[in-house]
Amino acid sequence: MTNEEKQIVLRFAMQMRSCREAKGISQEKLAEFAKLHRTYIGSVERAEKIPSLVTIVKIAKALNQYSVNSYVID
């Protein structure tokens, strides 16, 4: 993975966590809303896992964020 790709993953992870925390949603609740496992949400937020596009959309919908671009484009 290139440095640029790592930065994209890190930016997504940080913005996802920030959005979740701003909404007062636990990782467990986000996982429930997105129909994902709680530990997977934590792994994505720590940039240990790279979610697929389908998973990104599930997370975005669960956070009521329909603009996926806001996660990866400055």
N, C-alpha and C positions, 0 to 999 in steps of 0.2 A: 504494500500500500504506500502510495506517495505521501509526502508531507501535506500536500494540498488535500488529499482525500482524508487524511487523519484529522485535519482541521475542520473539514465538513462534518465528520462524525462527532467531533468534540463540540462544535457549535450546536448541532442538533441536540445532543445530550443536555447541554447546559440550558438551552432555550426550552426544551421539553420540561425539565425539572422546574425551571423558573415559572413557567406557565402553570404547571400542576400546583406548585406551592402558592402561587398568587390566587388560585381558585380555592385553596384550602382543601385540596383532594389528596388523600393518602395514596401511596403506591398501590395498596391493596384495592382501594375503590377504583382507581384508574384502570387497573387490570380487570376488575369486574366489568366496568363500563365498556372496555375495549375487547372483552372476551379473550384476554391473554393471561398468562400466569404471572403472579405477583413478582416472583424472582426474575422473570424476564424483563419486566419494567425496570427493576433496579439495575439489571445488567446493561440495559440500553442507556439509562441515565448516567452510568459510570463509563460509558463508551466501551464497554467490554463486548457488546454484541452490536452488529450492524443490522438494523431492521430492514425488511423488504419494503417495497413501495406499498404493498397491500397493508402491511403492519403499520407503516407511517400514517396511512389514511385512517385506519382504525383508531390509532392514538389521537390523531387530529380531531376526528369526529367525537371521540370520548371527551376531549377537552373543549369541544365546541369551537375548534379552530379549523375553518374550512380552507384557509389559504396555506397550503403546504409550503409555498415559497417563503413564507415568513420564517421558517425554520432553517433554511439553508442559504438564503440570499440576503446579503446586507443591504 
